[in-house]
Amino acid sequence: MANSKMFAGRAPQAHGGMVELEDGRWMMVWSGLNVSYSKDRGRTWSESEPLQTCGEPIIGTGDPTCLARLQSGKLGLLYGRFSGTGGGTLVGYALCFRTSDDEGESWSEEVSINLPGETASNYHDVLFQLQSGRLVLPTRFCPPCRFPELRDAGAYGIFQGCRRT
């Protein structure tokens, strides 16, 4: 193996999400909303290009990015975008969600999933779906917070039915 090559082409960048498409190719979307494909299970990758819908690039920082295969068979894409509306870790930063029912050839309209003033942000490629169909997006708390009711907020979880801080 000392003479073998792991990748014959440029591997996609960090901070992205990857899914296997129905035709067996791998699709990776990462920061900046760039996309690459692999036909050989990751050994080589296509040149990166902007992720598009209806022939237009999807605008966003792409950071953080999550790409997941949903139970419906659709692809789900979550990414960040600076805007005049929406909340987020930074003023005017929105976490956006889209779906694709044609293996990423086109995408639904963008939906902002965070509220104005929201101070949580997700990690990279952590979106998943429960058997019930509910989507779960683990996040991190990013102060300062603009909501008074969250001023003393911290991380917590449920363990054996009890809230733990």
C-alpha positions in Angstrom: 0.0 0.0 0.0 3.0 2.4 0.3 2.8 3.1 -3.4 -1.0 3.4 -3.6 -2.8 6.7 -4.1 -5.7 7.5 -1.8 -7.2 10.2 -4.1 -6.5 10.7 -7.8 -8.2 14.1 -7.8 -8.9 16.9 -5.3 -11.0 15.8 -2.4 -13.8 18.0 -1.3 -13.2 20.5 1.4 -14.1 20.4 5.1 -17.3 21.5 6.9 -19.6 19.7 4.6 -22.2 17.0 4.3 -22.3 13.9 2.0 -25.0 11.5 0.8 -25.1 8.6 -1.6 -27.3 9.3 -4.6 -29.7 6.7 -6.0 -27.3 6.1 -9.0 -24.5 5.2 -6.6 -22.5 8.5 -6.8 -21.5 10.4 -3.7 -22.5 14.0 -3.5 -20.7 16.4 -1.1 -21.8 20.0 -0.3 -19.5 22.1 1.8 -18.9 25.7 3.0 -19.6 28.3 0.3 -22.3 25.9 -1.1 -20.0 24.2 -3.5 -20.7 20.6 -4.7 -18.6 17.7 -6.0 -19.5 14.2 -7.0 -17.6 10.9 -6.8 -18.4 7.9 -9.0 -15.9 5.6 -7.3 -16.9 5.8 -3.6 -14.6 8.7 -2.8 -11.4 7.8 -4.6 -11.8 10.6 -7.1 -14.0 13.7 -7.2 -15.4 16.0 -9.9 -14.3 19.6 -10.0 -16.3 21.7 -7.5 -19.0 23.9 -8.8 -21.6 26.2 -7.1 -24.7 24.4 -5.9 -27.6 25.5 -8.1 -31.3 25.3 -8.5 -33.2 26.3 -11.7 -29.8 27.3 -13.2 -29.0 29.9 -10.5 -26.5 29.4 -7.6 -27.9 29.0 -4.2 -26.7 32.0 -2.2 -25.2 31.3 1.2 -22.0 30.9 3.2 -22.8 27.2 3.4 -21.3 27.3 6.9 -22.4 25.2 8.7 -23.6 22.7 6.1 -25.7 19.6 6.6 -26.8 17.2 3.9 -29.0 14.2 4.7 -31.2 11.6 3.0 -34.7 11.9 4.5 -37.1 9.0 5.0 -39.2 10.3 2.2 -36.3 9.8 -0.2 -35.7 13.5 -0.6 -32.4 15.2 0.2 -32.4 17.7 3.0 -29.9 20.6 2.9 -29.2 23.0 5.8 -26.8 25.9 5.4 -26.1 29.4 6.8 -26.7 32.7 4.9 -26.2 36.4 5.7 -29.3 38.3 5.2 -31.2 41.4 6.3 -33.8 39.1 8.0 -33.6 36.0 10.1 -31.6 35.5 13.3 -28.6 33.4 14.0 -25.3 33.6 15.7 -24.5 36.8 13.9 -27.0 39.7 13.4 -28.7 39.0 10.0 -27.4 35.4 9.8 -30.1 32.8 8.9 -30.0 29.0 9.1 -31.8 27.9 5.9 -33.3 24.6 4.9 -34.2 23.2 1.4 -35.2 19.8 0.1 -34.7 18.1 -3.3 -36.9 15.4 -4.7 -34.6 14.9 -7.8 -31.3 13.9 -6.3 -30.0 17.5 -6.0 -30.8 18.6 -9.5 -33.2 21.3 -8.2 -34.1 22.5 -4.7 -37.2 23.7 -2.9 -37.7 27.3 -1.9 -35.4 28.3 1.0 -37.0 28.3 4.5 -35.3 30.1 7.4 -35.5 27.8 10.4 -34.2 30.1 13.2 -36.0 33.1 14.8 -34.7 36.6 14.7 -32.2 37.0 17.6 -31.7 33.3 17.9 -28.2 32.7 19.3 -27.7 29.0 18.6 -25.9 27.5 15.7 -25.5 23.9 14.5 -22.4 21.9 14.0 -21.4 20.5 10.6 -23.3 17.6 9.1 -25.3 16.7 12.2 -28.9 16.9 10.9 -30.7 13.5 11.3 -34.2 12.1 11.3 -35.9 10.0 13.9 -38.0 7.0 13.0 -41.0 9.2 13.8 -40.0 11.6 11.0 -38.9 14.4 13.3 -35.7 16.2 12.2 -33.2 16.8 14.9 -30.5 19.4 14.6 -28.0 19.5 17.5 -26.9 23.1 18.2 -24.5 25.1 20.3 -25.4 28.1 22.4 -23.7 31.3 21.2 -24.0 34.2 23.6 -24.7 37.1 23.9 -28.4 36.5 23.8 -31.0 39.1 23.0 -33.9 37.2 24.6 -34.3 38.0 28.4 -35.7 34.6 29.1 -32.5 33.0 27.8 -30.1 35.3 29.7 -29.1 32.6 32.2 -29.5 29.7 29.7 -27.1 26.9 29.5 -26.8 23.5 28.0 -28.9 20.7 29.3 -30.1 17.3 28.3 -32.5 14.5 29.4 -31.0 11.4 30.9 -33.2 8.6 32.2 -36.2 10.9 32.1 -34.6 13.7 34.2 -33.3 17.1 33.1 -29.5 17.3 33.7 -27.4 20.5 33.5 
